[in-house]
Every structure is written in structure tokens, then in C-alpha cells.
Amino acid sequence: MNGNSIQILIAMVIYMAVVIVIGVLYARRANKNSEEYFLGGRSLGPWVTAMSAEASDMSGWLLMGLPGVAYWCGLADAFWTAFGLAIGTYVNWLIVSKRLRRYSVRANNAITLPEFFSNRFREKKKTILLLAAIFILIFFTVYAASCFVTCGKLFSTLFNTPYVSMMILGAVFVLLYTLLGGFLAESASDFMQAIVMIVALAVIVILGTAKAGGIGQVIENARKIPGFLEFFGLANPVLDENSLQVIEAGVPKFGEVSDYGLLSVCSMLAWGLGYFGMPQVLLRFMAIRKEEELKRSRRIAMVWVVVSLGVAVFIGIAGRQLYPVAHLTKSSAENIFITLATNSLPPILAGFVMAGILAATISSSDSYLLIAASAFSKNIFQGIFKKDATDKQVMITSRITLMVLAIIGVLIALDKDSVIFQIVSFAWAGFGATFGPLVLFSLFWKRTNKPGAIAGMVSGAGMVFLWKLVISKLGGAFAIYELLPAFLFSSLCIVVVSLLTKAPSKEIEEDFEAVRTGNV
């Protein structure tokens, strides 16, 4: 390890030490009881609610995955994905946040998403609770794996060390931190990490743009690549037999522009639908101290999201001009942020910027692991198998679950050629289709009943797997992002099954009306 690498490491260690201090400060309160550990006692302020929701949502793919997509194939995929996410963020904060905060209190003070669904439908046999918890365990384990891949790529690229050992080291750090502090520590550190992430993005985009000769020069050079700056066309890197982009006379080779029609646009815009089913975001709505503060949180969140997504896409565009042959595979392209940082800043400052990637990874993976652990310990262990379990037993079970999930996530992340964007897209589709339609219908359609809720979850999750693994292989129109057809199919199943089965009880309808009118 050379002198530059040591300086980068020192800066990142300082950052990690600050994160650990936050965990220690909140550890005593977090361990008071399970409500404090899993939901922070519904005490989040508007700034922490907004920033922690977005930081835990965006993860390492914001600094690596999204710039990597823009670097590899140009503007279209990255732009329409970002645009869909921005719309989804706004609508989710606008129509879901307040009613979910109110309804979760009415639903016997539910502190997890599966518990909210179960209490919302007043179920005695905990079928919804069990299914929701299982799906959370499945998709959040995949999500956590994407964060571990980010850690592995970051450290192995920076310090020229083996990917697997660095990935495991990152996973161990995230696990220890999550075990320590719980939801409040996670939310407080996420607030700090959201600031670190957007500062890191701003610094790199400013320096990268200046180094490239200004915005005009970046755009002019990007136009020379066929399809690179088109909204309805996609750049097409030419690959050799080893899946490396072909270089001719020191210039990366691109083929004919791929068509990017309305179906492709809708496919990427569908990312916005995922927000309605994201537990890590929905929990922030439930945890804010006053529902009146959600309006301010929405404004803060939207500014952060629009700025960070726009800057991340532009970094990928500028990176292709500055370092056109630095990354010759789709997986390697996700390191363009690291390349820009290490070549544009003194090592010690680059280390603090690299902490932005670490911040994104920690802020997401601790959320994923904590919510998944709560799904098992609170909803399955205490909710179904041992209803008389003490708070201490729930907490112990949660910590054991955290370790098991982390191990599974590490096993999924062992492949060093994993593409962060692709892993995230599958987990995002899973949550969006499994819980998104059910959240909306539960909050806004009084006729939704328990059979409809079960049908919606199962059909949504099942269609994500079926479309991704089977139907999409047919190509053409069937290659659309699996979230869109799965979301629509889940919604259809909720409506049809609810109408064909018994209407909700009078008590359930009274709950709905009380929430709708604000008389909770």
C-alpha cells in the first residue's frame, strides 16, 4: 500500500469512527425496548426523516451504479430511471406519508410494515404477517448483498486488494454497527451520510467538469458517441469475445444506436412505482414525531433527490470523456466515480469523498438488515411462534437474525463481476410489486380485504420472479422491467379477489373512515 492509499485509508477510518460514535451514543436508548430499537419511539424530526429516508433508499448505486449506467451506454437509461425515481419520491411523500403515519397508529401502534398490514385487516391467523415478513427477508437479503458488492468494489479498487476479503470486511463493519445502535442510530447516521453523499457528488461533478473543460465541452464530446446523449436512443459499446469493449486507435468503439422507444421509457419510469413498497422509506413515514412535519420533510427530500440523481448521471457522462478507456466492462464502469475522485483530489480529500460511497452503502445496508431482522424477530418469532416472548428475547432473536442474513448476503455477493445496478433493480422490483399496490389499496380503498391483500402480495412477488427469470428471456416487448407488469398484476389481483370475496368487517371499515377523516 503506497502513501496515497494510506492517506485515503486514514480519511475513511476517521469517517467510520464517527459513525461508530453515533452508534455508541444511541445504543443505550436503542436497547430500552423493541419499539425504540426498531422505530425509535416515533421521535424523528422532519430533517432526519427526510434525509435518512433518501440516504437509506439510494444506497451505493447512487454513487456507483447510476454513474456506471450513464458511463457505459449514455443518457437514456440513466435519465429515465432518475426521472421515474424523482416522480415516485414526490408522489410517495405527497399521498402516502401522512395517511400511513396516521394509520399505523390506528392499527394498534404498528411498528413494522408486516405488523401494519396484519393489524390493518385485524387478522387472527397471522397469514399476512407471515407472508410479508418472509418477502422482506428474501428481498432485503438480496438488497444487502448489493451493498456488500459496493464495499468490495470500493476497497479492492482503492487499495488493490482481493475483492472477496474486502467485501467481507465491509459486511462485518455494517453488521457490527447495526447490532449496536438500532433504528435511531441508523437514522441519525443516515442524516449525516445523506449530507456526505451529496457533498461528495457536488465536489466530484464540479472538479470533473472543470477538468473536462466545462459543461459545454463535456456535452460536445459526448455528442460524438453515437446515441450517447439521446433520450430515445442508446449507445451500444462493441465488445470482443471476452466481453471487453473494443478499443481502436485508443478510442472505445461503439456500434449503431439501439432503439429506445416508448416501451423502454415506461420500463425505466416504472422505477418510481417501487417507492410505494419500500419498507426503509415507509418506516420513516411511520416514525416521524408529528404528521404535520411531513410537508417540510417532503420538500427537503425532493431537493436532495433531484440534485443527487442529476449530478450522479452527469458524473457518468463526464467520466466517459475524461477516462474513455479506463473501464471496459459494464461491471467495471461502476467504478467511474472512484476513478474521478482519486484522479481529481489530493489523497486525503479523496478519502473523505470515498467516504461518500461508504456512507451510501452503510446507510442502506443497516436499514435493510434491521428491517429484515425486525420482520423475523418481531413478526414471525413473537407474532406467530412465541407470542409470549419478552422484549429481551425479541432483541436477542433480532441480533441472531442479523448475523444469519449478513452471512447469506455475503454468499450472494461473492461474485466480483456482479453489477450493482442489476442486483438493486431486482430487489427494488420485488418490494415495489409485493408491497406497493397493497400499501396504496390499504390506505385508499375501503373495500380491500384480507384475501385481496394476500393475493396482491403473492401475485406481485411471484410475477417478479416469473417475468425476470422466464418471460423477459423472450425479448422484445417482454424485456420490459419486471416491476411494471408485476405491479399491475398485483393491483389487478387485489381488486378482483377483494370484490369476489367477503367485504371487510364493520370494525375495519370504521378504522378506514377514522384514518381518512383524521379522527384517529
C-alpha positions in Angstrom: 0.0 0.0 0.0 1.6 3.3 -1.1 1.4 6.7 0.6 -1.6 7.9 -1.3 -3.6 4.8 -0.4 -2.6 5.2 3.3 -3.9 8.8 3.3 -7.2 7.7 1.7 -7.5 4.9 4.3 -6.9 7.3 7.2 -9.7 9.6 5.9 -12.1 6.7 5.6 -11.1 5.3 9.1 -11.9 8.8 10.6 -15.3 8.7 8.9 -16.0 5.2 10.1 -15.0 6.2 13.7 -17.6 9.0 13.6 -20.3 6.5 12.5 -19.4 4.2 15.4 -19.5 7.0 17.9 -23.1 7.7 16.8 -24.0 4.1 17.3 -22.5 4.2 20.8 -24.4 7.3 21.7 -27.7 5.8 20.7 -27.0 2.3 21.9 -28.4 2.8 25.5 -31.7 4.2 24.2 -32.0 1.7 21.4 -31.8 -1.2 23.8 -34.5 0.0 26.1 -37.2 -1.9 24.2 -38.0 -3.2 20.8 -40.1 -0.1 19.8 -37.1 2.1 20.4 -34.8 -0.3 18.6 -37.0 -0.8 15.5 -38.8 2.6 15.2 -37.0 5.0 17.5 -40.2 5.7 19.6 -41.7 7.7 16.7 -39.4 10.6 17.5 -37.8 11.6 14.2 -37.8 15.3 13.2 -38.5 16.4 9.7 -34.9 16.8 8.6 -33.8 13.4 9.9 -36.9 11.8 8.5 -36.3 13.2 5.0 -32.6 12.8 4.7 -32.4 9.3 6.3 -35.3 8.1 4.1 -33.5 9.1 1.0 -30.0 8.0 2.1 -31.2 4.6 3.1 -33.1 4.3 -0.2 -30.4 5.4 -2.6 -27.6 3.2 -1.4 -24.2 2.7 -3.1 -25.9 2.5 -6.5 -26.4 6.3 -6.5 -22.6 6.9 -6.5 -21.6 3.8 -8.4 -24.5 2.1 -10.1 -26.2 5.1 -11.7 -23.0 6.9 -12.9 -21.9 3.5 -14.2 -25.0 3.1 -16.4 -24.5 6.6 -17.8 -20.8 5.9 -18.5 -21.5 2.6 -20.2 -24.4 3.3 -22.5 -25.2 7.1 -22.3 -28.0 9.2 -21.1 -31.3 7.4 -21.9 -31.3 4.6 -19.3 -29.9 6.7 -16.5 -32.1 9.7 -17.2 -35.4 7.9 -17.4 -34.6 5.9 -14.3 -33.7 9.0 -12.4 -36.8 10.8 -13.7 -39.0 7.9 -12.6 -37.4 7.9 -9.2 -37.9 11.6 -8.7 -41.6 11.4 -9.6 -42.1 8.3 -7.4 -40.4 10.1 -4.5 -42.7 13.1 -4.7 -45.9 11.2 -5.1 -45.0 8.8 -2.2 -44.3 11.7 0.2 -47.4 13.6 -1.1 -50.1 10.9 -0.8 -48.8 8.0 1.3 -46.7 9.5 4.1 -49.4 11.3 6.2 -52.0 8.6 5.9 -49.6 5.8 6.6 -48.3 7.6 9.7 -51.9 8.0 10.9 -53.0 4.5 10.0 -50.0 2.8 11.7 -51.0 4.4 15.0 -54.7 3.4 14.5 -53.5 -0.1 13.6 -52.6 -0.9 17.2 -49.5 1.3 17.0 -47.8 -0.9 14.4 -44.0 -0.5 14.3 -43.2 -2.7 11.3 -44.7 -2.9 7.8 -45.9 -6.6 8.2 -47.5 -5.6 11.6 -49.3 -2.7 9.9 -50.8 -4.9 7.2 -51.8 -7.6 9.8 -53.4 -5.1 12.2 -55.0 -3.1 9.3 -57.0 -6.2 8.4 -57.5 -7.3 12.0 -56.4 -10.8 11.2 -56.4 -13.6 13.8 -54.5 -16.1 11.9 -51.3 -14.2 11.0 -51.2 -15.1 7.3 -50.5 -11.6 6.0 -47.9 -11.1 8.8 -46.0 -14.2 7.9 -46.0 -13.7 4.2 -45.0 -10.1 4.4 -42.1 -10.9 6.8 -40.9 -13.7 4.5 -40.9 -11.5 1.5 -39.0 -8.8 3.4 -36.4 -11.4 4.4 -35.9 -12.5 0.8 -35.7 -9.2 -0.9 -33.7 -7.4 1.8 -31.1 -10.1 1.8 -30.6 -9.5 -1.9 -30.5 -5.8 -1.2 -27.9 -6.2 1.5 -25.8 -8.3 -0.9 -25.8 -5.3 -3.4 -24.3 -3.1 -0.6 -21.7 -5.7 0.2 -20.7 -5.7 -3.5 -20.3 -2.0 -3.3 -18.0 -2.3 -0.3 -15.9 -5.0 -2.1 -15.6 -2.9 -5.3 -14.7 0.2 -3.4 -12.0 -1.2 -1.2 -10.5 -3.5 -3.8 -10.3 -0.7 -6.4 -8.8 1.8 -3.9 -6.2 -0.5 -2.3 -5.6 -3.1 -5.0 -6.7 -5.9 -2.6 -8.8 -9.0 -3.2 -12.4 -8.3 -3.8 -13.8 -11.1 -1.6 -11.8 -10.2 1.6 -12.7 -6.5 1.2 -16.4 -7.3 0.7 -16.4 -9.5 3.8 -14.7 -6.8 5.8 -17.3 -4.2 4.8 -20.1 -6.6 5.7 -18.6 -7.2 9.1 -18.4 -3.5 9.8 -22.1 -2.9 8.7 -23.2 -5.8 10.8 -21.4 -4.6 14.0 -22.8 -1.1 13.6 -26.4 -2.3 13.1 -26.2 -4.6 16.1 -25.0 -1.7 18.2 -27.4 1.1 17.7 -30.7 0.2 16.1 -33.1 2.5 14.3 -32.3 5.8 15.9 -28.5 5.3 15.4 -29.2 4.2 11.9 -31.5 7.3 11.2 -29.1 9.8 12.8 -26.1 8.4 10.9 -28.2 8.3 7.7 -28.8 12.0 8.1 -25.1 12.7 8.3 -24.4 10.3 5.4 -27.0 11.9 3.2 -25.0 15.2 3.6 -21.7 13.4 2.9 -23.2 11.8 -0.2 -24.5 15.0 -1.7 -21.3 16.9 -0.9 -19.2 14.1 -2.4 -21.3 14.2 -5.6 -21.1 18.0 -5.8 -17.3 18.0 -5.3 -16.7 15.4 -8.0 -19.0 16.9 -10.6 -17.5 20.4 -10.2 -13.9 19.1 -10.4 -14.6 16.6 -13.1 -16.5 19.2 -15.2 -13.7 21.7 -14.8 -11.0 19.2 -15.7 -13.0 18.3 -18.9 -13.1 21.9 -20.0 -16.6 22.9 -18.8 -20.1 21.7 -19.3 -20.1 22.7 -22.9 -17.1 20.7 -23.7 -18.5 17.6 -21.9 -21.7 17.8 -23.9 -19.8 18.4 -27.2 -17.6 15.4 -26.7 -20.5 13.2 -25.6 -22.3 14.0 -28.8 -19.5 12.4 -30.8 -20.5 9.0 -29.4 -23.5 7.6 -31.3 -26.6 7.7 -29.2 -24.8 8.8 -26.0 -26.8 11.9 -25.4 -30.1 10.8 -26.8 -33.3 10.5 -24.8 -34.7 8.0 -27.2 -31.6 6.1 -28.3 -29.0 4.1 -26.5 -25.2 4.0 -27.1 -24.1 0.4 -27.9 -20.5 -0.5 -26.8 -18.9 -3.0 -29.2 -17.5 -6.0 -27.2 -14.9 -8.6 -28.0 -15.0 -12.3 -27.2 -14.1 -11.6 -23.6 -16.9 -9.1 -23.1 -14.4 -6.2 -23.1 -15.2 -3.0 -25.0 -13.1 -2.9 -28.2 -10.5 -0.1 -28.4 -9.4 1.2 -31.8 -6.6 3.8 -32.0 -7.0 4.5 -28.3 -10.7 5.2 -28.7 -13.6 3.0 -27.4 -15.7 1.6 -30.2 -19.5 2.0 -30.3 -21.9 0.3 -32.8 -25.1 1.5 -34.2 -27.5 3.3 -31.9 -30.1 1.0 -30.3 -33.7 1.9 -30.4 -35.2 3.4 -27.2 -38.9 3.7 -27.7 -41.9 4.4 -25.5 -41.8 0.9 -24.0 -38.2 1.4 -22.9 -39.1 4.8 -21.4 -42.1 3.3 -19.5 -39.8 0.5 -18.3 -37.4 2.9 -16.7 -40.1 5.3 -15.4 -41.5 2.2 -13.6 -38.7 2.5 -11.1 -40.9 5.2 -9.5 -43.6 2.7 -8.7 -41.2 0.9 -6.4 -41.3 3.7 -3.8 -44.8 2.7 -2.7 -43.5 -0.6 -1.4 -40.1 0.3 0.1 -40.1 -0.6 3.8 -37.0 1.5 4.6 -38.8 4.6 3.3 -42.3 3.7 4.6 -40.9 3.2 8.1 -39.6 6.8 8.2 -43.2 8.0 7.5 -44.3 5.9 10.5 -41.5 7.1 12.7 -41.8 10.9 12.4 -42.9 12.6 15.6 -45.8 14.6 14.1 -47.6 14.1 10.8 -47.7 17.9 10.3 -44.0 17.9 9.8 -44.2 15.6 6.8 -44.7 18.5 4.4 -41.4 20.0 5.3 -39.8 16.6 5.1 -41.2 16.2 1.6 -39.6 19.5 0.4 -36.2 18.5 1.9 -36.3 15.1 0.4 -37.2 16.3 -3.1 -34.4 18.8 -3.2 -31.9 16.1 -2.1 -33.2 13.6 -4.6 -33.4 15.8 -7.7 -29.9 17.3 -7.1 -28.2 14.0 -6.3 -29.8 12.0 -9.1 -29.0 14.7 -11.7 -25.4 15.1 -10.5 -24.9 11.3 -10.5 -26.0 11.0 -14.1 -23.8 13.9 -15.2 -20.7 12.3 -13.5 -21.1 9.2 -15.7 -21.3 11.4 -18.8 -18.3 13.5 -17.9 -16.4 10.4 -16.8 -16.7 8.9 -20.3 -15.0 11.9 -21.8 -12.2 12.1 -19.2 -11.4 8.4 -18.9 -12.8 6.8 -22.1 -10.8 3.5 -21.8 -10.5 3.2 -18.1 -13.5 0.8 -17.7 -14.1 -1.7 -20.4 -16.9 -3.8 -18.9 -20.3 -3.0 -17.6 -19.3 -4.1 -14.1 -16.1 -2.0 -14.1 -17.9 1.1 -15.4 -19.5 1.4 -11.9 -16.1 2.4 -10.6 -16.0 5.7 -12.6 -16.9 7.8 -9.5 -13.8 6.3 -7.8 -11.6 7.0 -10.8 -12.7 10.6 -10.9 -12.2 11.1 -7.2 -8.8 9.6 -7.0 -7.5 11.5 -10.0 -9.1 14.9 -9.2 -8.3 15.3 -5.5 -5.4 15.1 -3.1 -5.4 11.6 -1.4 -6.7 12.7 2.0 -9.6 14.6 0.4 -10.3 11.7 -2.0 -10.6 9.6 1.1 -13.3 11.7 2.5 -15.1 11.7 -0.8 -14.8 7.9 -0.9 -16.5 8.0 2.4 -19.5 9.2 0.4 -19.7 5.8 -1.2 -19.2 4.1 2.2 -21.9 6.4 3.6 -24.3 5.4 0.9 -23.6 1.7 1.5 -23.8 1.8 5.3 -27.0 4.0 5.3 -28.7 1.4 3.1 -27.4 -1.9 4.3 -28.0 -1.1 8.0 -31.6 -0.2 7.1 -32.1 -3.4 5.1 -30.6 -5.7 7.8 -32.5 -4.0 10.6 -35.9 -4.2 8.9 -35.3 -7.8 7.8 -34.3 -8.7 11.4 -37.4 -7.0 12.8 -39.6 -8.9 10.3 -38.4 -12.2 11.6 -38.0 -11.4 15.3 -41.0 -9.2 15.9 -43.4 -10.6 13.3 -42.6 -14.2 12.9 -40.9 -15.2 16.2 -43.0 -13.1 18.5 -46.1 -12.6 16.3 -46.6 -16.3 15.4 -44.3 -18.8 17.1 -43.8 -17.4 20.6 -46.5 -14.8 21.3 -45.4 -14.5 25.0 -41.8 -13.7 24.1 -40.2 -11.0 26.2 -38.7 -7.9 24.7 -35.2 -9.3 25.6 -35.9 -12.5 23.7 -37.1 -10.5 20.7 -33.9 -8.4 20.8 -31.7 -11.5 21.0 -33.5 -13.2 18.2 -33.1 -10.0 16.1 -29.4 -9.9 16.6 -29.1 -13.6 15.6 -31.2 -13.0 12.5 -28.9 -10.0 11.6 -25.9 -12.3 11.6 -27.6 -15.0 9.6 -28.8 -12.5 7.0 -25.4 -10.9 6.7 -23.8 -14.3 6.0 -26.4 -15.1 3.3 -25.8 -11.6 1.8 -22.1 -12.2 1.7 -22.6 -15.5 -0.1 -24.7 -13.8 -2.8 -22.1 -11.1 -3.1 -19.1 -13.4 -3.7 -19.1 -12.8 -7.5 -16.7 -9.9 -8.1 -18.3 -9.3 -11.5 -21.7 -8.6 -10.0 -23.4 -5.4 -11.4 -24.7 -3.4 -8.5 -27.4 -1.8 -10.7 -28.8 -5.2 -11.7 -28.9 -6.6 -8.2 -30.7 -3.4 -6.9 -33.2 -3.4 -9.8 -34.4 -7.0 -8.9 -34.8 -6.3 -5.2 -36.5 -2.9 -6.0 -38.9 -4.7 -8.3 -39.6 -7.3 -5.6 -40.6 -4.8 -2.9 -42.4 -2.5 -5.3 -44.6 -5.2 -6.7 -45.1 -7.2 -3.5 -46.0 -4.3 -1.2 -46.5 -1.2 -3.4 -50.1 -2.0 -4.6 -51.1 -3.3 -1.2 -49.9 -0.1 0.6 -51.9 2.1 -1.9 -55.1 0.0 -1.7 -54.9 -0.5 2.1 -54.7 3.3 2.5 -57.1 4.5 -0.1 -59.7 1.7 -0.9 -62.0 0.7 1.8 -63.2 -2.5 0.0 -59.7 -4.0 0.2 -59.9 -7.2 2.3 -57.6 -9.9 3.7 -57.9 -12.3 0.7 -57.2 -9.5 -1.7 -54.2 -8.4 0.4 -52.8 -12.0 0.3 -53.4 -12.3 -3.4 -51.7 -9.0 -4.1 -48.6 -9.8 -2.2 -48.2 -13.4 -3.6 -49.0 -12.4 -7.2 -46.7 -9.4 -7.2 -43.7 -11.3 -5.8 -44.4 -14.3 -8.0 -44.7 -12.2 -11.1 -41.3 -10.5 -10.4 -39.6 -13.9 -10.4 -41.5 -15.3 -13.3 -41.0 -12.2 -15.5 -37.3 -11.8 -14.6 -36.3 -15.4 -15.0 -38.6 -16.6 -17.8 -40.8 -14.2 -19.7 -38.1 -11.5 -20.2 -36.0 -14.0 -21.9 -38.4 -13.9 -24.9 -37.1 -10.4 -25.7 -38.8 -7.6 -27.5 -41.7 -6.1 -25.5 -41.3 -8.8 -22.9 -37.8 -7.4 -21.9 -39.6 -4.6 -20.1 -38.5 -4.1 -16.4 -40.3 -6.7 -14.3 -41.6 -4.1 -11.8 -44.2 -2.7 -14.2 -46.1 -5.9 -15.2 -45.8 -7.3 -11.7 -47.1 -4.1 -10.1 -50.1 -4.0 -12.5 -50.8 -7.7 -12.0 -50.7 -7.4 -8.2 -53.1 -4.4 -8.4 -55.5 -6.4 -10.6 -55.4 -9.4 -8.2 -56.2 -7.2 -5.2 -59.2 -5.7 -6.9 -60.6 -8.9 -8.3 -60.1 -11.1 -5.3 -61.4 -8.4 -2.9 -64.6 -8.0 -5.0 -65.1 -11.7 -5.3 -64.8 -12.4 -1.5 -66.5 -11.1 1.6 -66.4 -7.4 2.3 -64.3 -6.1 5.3 -65.9 -6.1 8.7 -67.6 -3.1 10.2 -64.6 -2.6 12.5 -62.1 -2.5 9.6 -64.3 0.0 7.7 -64.6 2.2 10.8 -60.8 2.2 11.1 -60.5 3.2 7.5 -63.0 6.1 7.9 -61.3 7.3 11.1 -58.0 7.5 9.3 -59.5 9.1 6.2 -61.2 11.8 8.2 -58.3 12.3 10.6 -60.3 11.2 13.7 -57.8 8.7 14.9 
